[in-house]
């Protein structure tokens, strides 16, 4: 009788990504993945020591894909913006996996490439070295939160989206002006959470980069991309 097929690490990650794309991290398990592959959990634990390690590897492949063909261009702000948009686009193609990245992070090759580019760009900003780790962390938290939030909204159905819009319209346009005077005043201009996500992402990121630029001081020439 033929032996049970041995799956490669890449094949396991392919299957895990597909399973996660069809569900979520809560319903995902190594046992379900093994059943999908027609094997047992113990064979997968030869490749990954735990479910968390497996999920980190799946998320890292998204980061690695976002860096494919990337070349740093422009000043430090343009580099960080371009990189953030590439990561956003990569997770936008597999939005269910954005939550995996936000929850479990990653320490693989993709993560290291992204971290290296952001840190290099921050050094080019003129910030003192001692400030760069904290600024990097704030940027990473901001970008991951924005991407995870956008991905969560993108995962709902058209029917759920329409129901949400209707609830929003009722809540905002029907607000009692005596109890909610500001809301009533701006009701026709306030937009639902899911509107214009792309523009909001870039504006929020630009504001954070402007803070970094202000902290770096006025002495750094515009467009200086030295890495120190």
Residue pairs with C-beta under 8 A, 6 or more apart in sequence:
4 38
4 39
4 43
5 38
5 39
6 43
7 15
7 37
7 39
7 43
7 44
9 47
11 37
12 33
12 37
12 44
12 47
12 48
12 54
13 54
13 57
13 58
13 61
15 33
15 36
15 37
16 28
16 33
16 54
16 55
16 58
17 58
17 61
17 94
17 97
19 28
19 32
19 33
19 36
20 28
20 55
20 58
20 94
20 96
20 97
20 100
21 94
21 96
21 97
22 96
23 96
24 96
24 99
25 55
25 99
25 100
25 103
28 51
28 55
29 51
30 41
30 44
30 45
30 48
30 51
30 54
31 41
33 44
33 54
34 40
34 41
34 43
34 44
37 44
44 54
47 54
48 54
48 57
52 104
55 100
55 103
55 104
56 104
56 105
56 106
56 107
56 108
57 106
57 108
58 97
58 100
59 97
59 100
59 101
59 104
59 105
59 106
60 106
60 107
60 108
60 109
60 110
60 111
61 108
61 110
62 87
62 90
62 91
62 94
62 97
62 101
62 110
63 87
63 90
63 101
63 106
63 108
63 110
63 111
63 113
63 114
64 108
64 109
64 110
64 113
65 90
65 110
66 83
66 86
66 87
66 89
66 90
66 91
66 110
66 114
67 86
67 110
67 113
67 114
67 117
70 82
70 83
70 86
70 117
72 79
72 117
72 120
72 121
72 225
73 79
73 82
74 82
74 223
74 225
75 124
75 222
75 223
75 224
75 225
76 121
76 122
76 124
76 125
76 224
76 225
77 121
77 125
77 206
77 209
77 213
79 117
79 120
79 121
79 124
79 225
80 118
80 121
80 122
80 139
80 205
80 209
81 202
81 205
81 206
81 209
83 114
83 117
83 118
83 121
84 143
84 201
84 205
85 201
85 202
87 114
87 143
87 147
88 143
88 146
88 147
88 150
88 201
91 97
91 98
91 101
91 147
91 151
92 150
92 151
92 154
95 150
95 151
95 152
95 154
95 155
96 151
96 155
97 151
98 147
98 148
98 150
98 151
98 152
99 148
99 151
99 152
101 144
101 147
101 148
102 144
102 145
102 147
102 148
105 111
115 136
118 136
118 139
118 140
119 132
119 136
120 227
121 225
122 132
122 135
122 136
122 139
122 212
123 129
123 132
123 226
123 227
123 228
124 224
124 225
124 226
124 227
124 228
125 212
125 213
125 216
125 220
126 216
126 217
126 219
126 220
126 224
127 135
127 212
127 215
127 216
129 228
131 215
135 212
135 215
138 208
139 208
139 212
142 204
142 205
142 208
143 205
146 200
146 201
146 204
146 205
150 197
150 201
153 193
153 194
153 197
156 164
161 194
164 192
164 194
165 192
168 192
172 183
172 187
172 190
173 187
173 188
175 183
175 184
175 187
176 184
177 184
177 185
183 190
